[in-house]
Amino acid sequence: MSSLLSDLINLNLLDITEKVIAEYIWIGGSGIDMRSKARTLSGSVNDPSKLPKWSYDGSSTGQAPGQDSEVILYPQAIFKDPFRRGNNILVMCDAYTAAGEPIPTNKRHNAAKILSHPDVVAEEPWFGIEQEYTLLQKDVQWPFGWPIGGFPGPQGPYYCGTGADKAFGREIVDSHYKACVYAGINITGINGEVMPGQWEFQIGPSVGISASDELWVARYILERITEIAGVVLSIDPQPIKGDWNGAGAHTNYSTKSMRNEGGFEVIKKAIGKLEKRHKEHIAAYGEGNERRLTGQHETADMNTFLWGVANRGASIRVGRDTEKAGKGYFEDRRPSSNMDPYVVTSMIAETTILQKP
């Protein structure tokens, strides 16, 4: 990039204007692709309800027919923009018809209903989501750092690994980490994963719907950074066939009752409720998950419901600390890397809090 272009990208608007740029982000027709476009605002805005609604051509994103293509964006959450910086912002939106009905791919609307239910709010649900992903070489769709058409050595040295032959893409991962902290996302960590070219970041614990807003914006930021680096981001649950770990989005969860004395009994009851709705949860936990949940590679078979303390081959894992303290949280290991966090978090809350036995 020429130095002039670089200077222009890094221009500080604060010196000369009150105006700010808002990048409106939404989820496209596949349910996992992310779209965005920007507009100029006359000044800083900190409250999403004070931002203007906006429209886009839904026929170009697979979300509306050509003869009635207008879809309306409702701003829902604001983050600082790590790309434009200054007072510029990223805005997470959800999408509605002109009549005000949520469009079918708007999963946030229903999630917000469940997570704002008085019984759910009283329980203060905390979610911590572990997003695994794979970096792919742009022109060959083969994992980053792998020899083209060939395979690296077997799994073992790569998990949390260090070194040019073990860690592929650390600059991307570190850039993403800092960009998320800058944006105001509650990102709690990163690590190299078991398959080379695969990494993970963790969001949370965050309360209610904010965990999902943060995860979606963190995905968006990662997609933008990989775009700059000329690398492709994959959140496919099993990008490479064979003896390689898949990618999940393990979802850690607790309620106020689980965090208080006697919480372990509450956790066991909640797990019992999850077992009864296992099929429904699996159906909603991401596309292609059957390629990952085989019972191999630190997963339970998708047709089996298992829970255990410190067991990574279980559907639900309870940590040793939780067992010892008699209170805490549990981890749902079933969601796939491409799951919609709005669907998963609201469903866990609905099953464990609102479903009466």
C-alpha positions in Angstrom: 0.0 0.0 0.0 1.4 3.5 -0.9 2.3 5.7 2.0 -0.3 8.3 0.8 -3.1 5.7 0.9 -1.9 4.6 4.3 -2.0 8.3 5.5 -5.5 8.8 4.2 -6.8 5.6 5.8 -5.3 6.8 9.1 -6.6 10.4 8.9 -7.8 11.6 12.2 -11.2 13.3 11.6 -11.4 14.5 15.2 -9.1 17.4 14.3 -11.5 19.0 11.8 -15.1 17.8 12.3 -17.7 16.5 14.8 -18.9 14.1 12.1 -18.5 10.3 12.8 -18.7 7.3 10.5 -21.1 4.5 11.6 -20.6 1.0 10.0 -24.0 -0.8 10.2 -23.5 -4.6 10.4 -26.1 -7.3 9.9 -26.4 -11.0 9.2 -27.1 -12.1 5.6 -29.3 -14.7 4.0 -27.2 -17.8 4.8 -27.6 -16.9 8.6 -23.8 -16.8 9.0 -22.5 -14.4 6.3 -22.0 -10.8 7.6 -22.8 -7.7 5.6 -22.1 -4.1 6.4 -22.3 -0.5 5.0 -21.3 2.9 6.4 -23.0 6.2 6.8 -22.0 9.6 8.2 -23.6 10.9 11.4 -23.5 14.6 12.4 -22.0 13.8 15.8 -21.2 11.1 18.4 -24.0 8.7 19.4 -23.7 6.3 22.4 -27.3 5.0 22.5 -28.4 2.6 19.7 -32.0 3.8 20.0 -30.8 7.3 19.0 -29.3 6.1 15.7 -31.3 6.3 12.5 -32.9 3.1 11.1 -31.6 2.3 7.7 -32.6 0.1 4.7 -30.8 -2.2 2.3 -31.6 -4.3 -0.8 -32.6 -7.7 0.7 -32.9 -9.2 -2.8 -29.0 -9.0 -3.0 -28.5 -10.8 0.3 -31.1 -13.6 -0.2 -33.4 -12.0 2.3 -36.2 -10.4 0.1 -37.8 -10.8 -3.3 -36.8 -8.3 -6.0 -40.3 -6.8 -6.3 -40.3 -6.0 -2.5 -36.6 -5.8 -1.7 -36.4 -3.2 1.1 -35.3 -4.5 4.4 -35.0 -2.2 7.4 -32.0 -2.2 9.9 -32.7 -1.5 13.5 -29.5 -0.5 15.4 -29.1 -2.7 18.6 -25.6 -2.3 20.0 -22.7 0.1 19.5 -18.9 -0.7 19.5 -15.8 1.5 18.9 -14.5 1.0 15.4 -10.9 -0.3 15.5 -10.4 0.2 11.8 -11.4 3.9 11.5 -10.8 4.7 15.2 -11.5 8.2 16.6 -15.2 8.5 17.5 -16.2 6.2 14.6 -18.4 3.2 15.5 -19.5 -0.3 14.6 -23.3 -0.8 14.9 -24.8 -4.3 15.3 -28.3 -4.3 13.7 -31.1 -6.7 13.2 -33.4 -6.8 10.2 -37.2 -6.2 9.7 -39.7 -5.8 6.9 -41.1 -2.4 6.2 -44.2 -3.4 8.2 -41.9 -4.0 11.3 -41.9 -7.8 11.3 -38.6 -9.5 11.9 -37.4 -11.2 8.7 -36.8 -15.0 9.0 -33.1 -14.8 9.4 -33.5 -12.3 12.2 -32.9 -14.6 15.2 -32.0 -11.8 17.5 -35.7 -10.6 17.8 -36.9 -13.9 19.4 -33.7 -14.2 21.5 -34.3 -10.8 23.0 -37.8 -11.7 23.9 -36.7 -14.9 25.8 -33.7 -13.2 27.4 -35.8 -10.2 28.6 -38.5 -12.4 30.1 -38.8 -11.4 33.8 -38.0 -15.0 35.0 -34.8 -15.0 32.9 -33.7 -11.5 33.9 -34.1 -12.5 37.6 -31.6 -15.3 37.0 -29.0 -13.1 35.4 -27.8 -15.7 32.8 -24.1 -15.4 32.1 -22.7 -16.8 28.8 -19.1 -17.4 27.9 -18.6 -18.6 24.3 -15.5 -20.3 22.9 -15.3 -19.5 19.2 -13.1 -21.9 17.2 -12.2 -21.1 13.6 -9.9 -22.1 10.8 -7.7 -19.9 8.7 -7.6 -21.0 5.0 -5.2 -20.0 2.2 -7.1 -17.7 -0.1 -6.8 -19.4 -3.5 -6.8 -23.1 -2.5 -9.2 -23.2 0.5 -6.6 -25.3 2.4 -5.6 -24.5 6.0 -3.1 -21.7 6.5 0.4 -23.0 7.1 -0.3 -26.4 5.5 1.7 -27.5 2.5 -0.6 -27.1 -0.5 -2.3 -30.4 -1.3 -0.4 -32.0 1.5 -0.6 -32.5 5.3 1.4 -31.3 8.3 2.5 -33.8 11.0 -0.3 -35.3 13.1 -2.1 -33.4 15.9 -0.3 -33.0 19.2 2.3 -30.1 19.0 -0.1 -27.4 17.7 -2.5 -26.9 20.6 -1.3 -23.6 22.3 1.9 -24.3 20.3 4.8 -21.9 19.7 7.1 -21.8 16.7 7.1 -21.3 12.9 6.3 -25.0 12.4 3.4 -25.1 14.9 1.6 -21.7 15.1 0.2 -20.4 11.8 -1.4 -17.0 11.7 -0.5 -15.6 15.1 -0.3 -12.0 13.7 -3.9 -12.2 12.6 -5.0 -13.7 15.9 -3.2 -11.0 18.0 -4.5 -8.2 15.8 -8.0 -9.5 16.3 -7.5 -9.8 20.1 -6.4 -6.2 20.4 -9.1 -4.9 18.0 -11.8 -6.6 20.0 -10.5 -5.1 23.3 -10.4 -1.7 21.5 -14.0 -2.1 20.3 -15.2 -2.7 23.9 -16.0 -6.4 23.3 -15.7 -8.5 26.4 -13.1 -10.9 24.9 -11.4 -12.9 27.6 -8.6 -14.8 25.7 -7.2 -16.6 22.7 -5.3 -19.8 22.0 -4.0 -22.0 19.3 -6.2 -25.0 18.7 -5.5 -28.8 18.2 -5.6 -28.7 14.4 -2.8 -26.5 12.8 -4.2 -23.3 11.3 -7.1 -23.5 13.8 -7.5 -20.9 16.6 -10.0 -19.9 19.3 -11.1 -16.8 21.0 -13.5 -16.5 24.0 -16.2 -14.0 24.7 -17.7 -13.4 28.1 -18.9 -14.1 30.6 -21.5 -11.5 29.4 -25.1 -11.2 30.5 -28.0 -12.1 28.3 -28.2 -10.8 24.7 -24.9 -8.9 25.0 -22.9 -12.1 24.7 -24.3 -12.8 21.3 -24.0 -9.2 20.0 -20.3 -9.3 21.1 -19.7 -12.6 19.4 -21.2 -11.4 16.1 -19.2 -8.2 16.1 -16.0 -10.2 17.1 -16.7 -12.4 14.0 -17.1 -9.3 11.9 -13.8 -7.8 13.1 -12.1 -11.1 12.4 -13.5 -11.3 8.9 -12.3 -7.8 8.2 -8.8 -8.6 9.5 -8.5 -11.8 7.4 -9.6 -9.7 4.4 -6.7 -7.3 5.0 -4.3 -10.2 5.4 -5.5 -12.0 2.3 -6.5 -15.1 4.3 -10.0 -16.8 4.3 -11.9 -17.3 7.6 -13.8 -20.5 7.9 -16.2 -21.3 10.8 -17.1 -24.7 9.2 -17.4 -27.3 12.0 -15.2 -29.9 10.2 -13.2 -28.1 7.5 -10.8 -31.0 6.8 -11.9 -34.6 6.6 -9.7 -37.2 8.4 -8.1 -37.4 11.8 -8.4 -33.7 12.6 -10.3 -32.0 15.4 -13.4 -30.1 14.2 -14.4 -26.6 15.3 -17.0 -25.8 17.9 -18.4 -22.9 19.9 -18.6 -24.4 23.4 -21.1 -22.3 25.4 -20.4 -21.9 29.1 -23.5 -21.0 31.1 -24.6 -20.1 34.6 -27.5 -18.5 36.4 -27.7 -16.7 39.7 -29.1 -19.9 41.4 -26.2 -21.9 40.0 -23.7 -19.4 41.3 -25.2 -19.3 44.8 -24.8 -21.9 47.6 -26.4 -25.2 46.5 -25.9 -24.3 42.9 -24.7 -27.8 41.9 -28.1 -29.2 42.5 -29.6 -26.5 40.3 -27.0 -27.4 37.6 -28.0 -31.1 37.7 -31.7 -30.2 37.3 -30.8 -27.9 34.3 -28.8 -30.7 32.7 -31.8 -33.0 33.1 -34.0 -30.5 31.3 -31.3 -30.2 28.5 -31.3 -33.9 28.1 -35.0 -34.0 27.5 -34.7 -31.5 24.6 -31.4 -32.9 23.3 -32.8 -33.5 19.7 -34.2 -29.9 19.4 -31.0 -28.4 20.7 -28.8 -30.4 18.3 -31.1 -29.4 15.4 -30.5 -25.7 16.2 -26.8 -25.8 17.1 -25.3 -25.3 13.6 -25.1 -26.6 10.1 -22.9 -29.6 9.3 -22.5 -30.4 13.0 -23.0 -34.2 12.3 -19.5 -34.1 10.6 -18.0 -33.0 13.9 -20.1 -34.7 16.6 -18.9 -38.2 15.8 -17.8 -39.3 19.3 -14.2 -38.9 18.2 -11.9 -35.9 18.7 -13.1 -34.6 22.1 -16.9 -34.8 21.2 -19.8 -36.9 22.3 -21.8 -38.6 19.5 -24.6 -36.3 18.4 -27.3 -39.0 19.1 -26.1 -39.5 22.6 -26.5 -37.2 25.6 -23.8 -37.5 28.2 -22.6 -35.3 31.0 -19.7 -35.6 33.3 -17.2 -33.7 35.5 -14.0 -32.7 33.5 -15.1 -35.0 30.6 -14.3 -33.5 27.2 -16.1 -36.4 25.5 -19.4 -35.4 27.0 -22.3 -33.3 25.7 -22.2 -31.2 28.9 -19.0 -30.8 30.9 -19.0 -29.6 34.5 -15.6 -28.3 35.7 -13.8 -29.8 38.7 -13.9 -26.3 40.4 -17.7 -26.3 40.1 -18.0 -29.8 41.6 -15.6 -28.9 44.5 -17.3 -25.5 45.3 -20.8 -27.0 44.9 -21.8 -24.1 42.7 -20.7 -22.4 39.4 -21.3 -23.1 35.7 -21.3 -25.8 33.1 -20.2 -26.0 29.5 -22.5 -27.1 26.6 -20.0 -28.7 24.1 -22.5 -29.4 21.4 -22.8 -26.1 19.5 -20.8 -26.0 16.3 -18.4 -23.2 15.3 -21.0 -21.8 12.8 -23.9 -21.7 15.3 -26.0 -18.6 15.7 -25.3 -17.4 19.3 -28.7 -15.7 19.4 -30.3 -19.1 18.9 -28.0 -21.1 21.2 -28.0 -18.7 24.2 -31.7 -18.0 24.2 -32.5 -21.7 23.8 -30.3 -22.7 26.7 -32.0 -20.0 28.9 -35.5 -21.1 27.7 -34.9 -24.8 28.4 -33.2 -24.4 31.8 -35.3 -21.4 33.2 -38.6 -21.2 31.4 -39.4 -24.9 30.8 -41.3 -26.2 33.7 -40.6 -29.9 34.4 
